[in-house]
């Protein structure tokens, strides 16, 4: 949501809305990125966006959501779209301490946020 807002305001810098990572969510939710962006452009707050997603996303069984979450938690960078692999090949060595090992995609976020 924040990347979309930043893209609309042209303040997104190096962040890209509708990127390969975003498309994991859009694909699972079966929500079109353009429709999402159009709604966000109305100025809707976080609560309204969450309600829009809930009413526009494909309804999924709890087990499907759990399986998708666990699949994402364990995704290695080599399993990501090549565009994301290419980006991370430069990003990790530039922004992470030398010797910091990234085993799975979510390690990137954990390291950035100081959780691991």
C-alpha positions as CSV (number, residue, x, y, z in Angstrom):
1,X,0.0,0.0,0.0
2,X,2.8,2.4,0.9
3,X,4.8,1.7,-2.2
4,X,1.6,2.3,-4.3
5,X,1.0,5.6,-2.5
6,X,4.6,6.6,-3.1
7,X,4.4,5.7,-6.7
8,X,1.3,7.8,-7.1
9,X,3.0,10.7,-5.5
10,X,6.2,10.0,-7.5
11,X,8.2,9.8,-4.3
12,X,9.0,6.1,-4.5
13,X,12.7,6.4,-5.4
14,X,14.1,3.0,-6.1
15,X,11.0,1.2,-4.8
16,X,8.7,-0.1,-7.5
17,X,5.0,-0.8,-7.3
18,X,3.7,-3.8,-9.1
19,X,7.1,-5.4,-8.9
20,X,7.7,-9.2,-8.9
21,X,7.4,-9.4,-5.1
22,X,4.1,-7.4,-5.2
23,X,2.8,-9.8,-7.8
24,X,3.1,-12.8,-5.5
25,X,0.4,-11.1,-3.4
26,X,-1.7,-9.9,-6.4
27,X,-1.5,-13.3,-7.9
28,X,-2.6,-15.1,-4.8
29,X,-5.3,-12.6,-4.0
30,X,-6.3,-12.5,-7.7
31,X,-6.4,-8.7,-7.6
32,X,-5.3,-6.6,-10.5
33,X,-2.5,-4.2,-9.6
34,X,-4.2,-1.4,-11.7
35,X,-7.5,-1.8,-9.8
36,X,-5.7,-1.7,-6.5
37,X,-3.7,1.4,-7.6
38,X,-6.9,3.0,-8.8
39,X,-8.5,2.5,-5.4
40,X,-5.5,3.7,-3.4
41,X,-5.4,6.8,-5.6
42,X,-8.8,7.8,-4.1
43,X,-6.9,8.7,-0.9
44,X,-8.3,5.8,1.0
45,X,-6.8,5.2,4.4
46,X,-5.2,1.9,5.5
47,X,-8.5,0.6,6.9
48,X,-10.4,1.3,3.8
49,X,-7.7,-0.3,1.6
50,X,-7.8,-3.4,3.9
51,X,-11.6,-3.5,3.4
52,X,-11.3,-3.2,-0.3
53,X,-8.8,-6.0,-0.4
54,X,-11.1,-8.2,1.7
55,X,-14.0,-7.6,-0.6
56,X,-12.1,-7.8,-3.9
57,X,-9.6,-10.6,-3.3
58,X,-10.4,-14.2,-4.0
59,X,-11.7,-15.8,-0.9
60,X,-9.3,-18.5,0.3
61,X,-9.5,-21.3,2.9
62,X,-7.4,-20.8,6.0
63,X,-5.2,-23.7,4.9
64,X,-4.5,-22.1,1.5
65,X,-3.4,-18.9,3.3
66,X,-1.2,-20.8,5.7
67,X,0.4,-22.8,2.9
68,X,1.1,-19.6,0.8
69,X,2.6,-17.8,3.9
70,X,4.9,-20.8,4.6
71,X,5.9,-21.1,1.0
72,X,6.9,-17.4,1.0
73,X,8.8,-17.7,4.3
74,X,10.9,-20.5,2.8
75,X,11.5,-19.0,-0.6
76,X,15.1,-18.9,-1.6
77,X,16.3,-16.1,-3.8
78,X,17.0,-18.6,-6.6
79,X,13.3,-19.4,-6.6
80,X,12.3,-15.8,-7.2
81,X,11.6,-14.1,-10.5
82,X,14.9,-13.3,-12.3
83,X,14.2,-9.5,-12.0
84,X,14.2,-9.8,-8.2
85,X,17.3,-12.1,-8.3
86,X,19.1,-9.5,-10.4
87,X,18.2,-6.6,-8.1
88,X,19.2,-8.5,-4.9
89,X,22.6,-9.5,-6.5
90,X,23.5,-5.8,-6.2
91,X,21.4,-4.8,-3.2
92,X,22.7,-7.3,-0.7
93,X,26.4,-6.7,-1.1
94,X,25.9,-2.9,-1.1
95,X,23.6,-2.6,1.9
96,X,24.3,-5.6,4.1
97,X,27.3,-6.1,6.4
98,X,30.0,-8.2,4.8
99,X,29.6,-11.8,5.8
100,X,25.8,-11.5,6.5
101,X,24.3,-14.6,4.9
102,X,20.9,-14.4,3.2
103,X,19.3,-17.9,3.1
104,X,15.8,-17.0,2.1
105,X,14.0,-13.9,0.8
106,X,12.5,-12.9,4.1
107,X,16.0,-12.8,5.6
108,X,16.5,-9.6,3.6
109,X,13.6,-8.0,5.5
110,X,14.7,-9.5,8.8
111,X,18.2,-8.1,8.5
112,X,16.9,-4.7,7.3
113,X,14.6,-4.4,10.2
114,X,17.2,-5.6,12.7
115,X,15.3,-8.8,13.7
116,X,18.0,-11.2,12.7
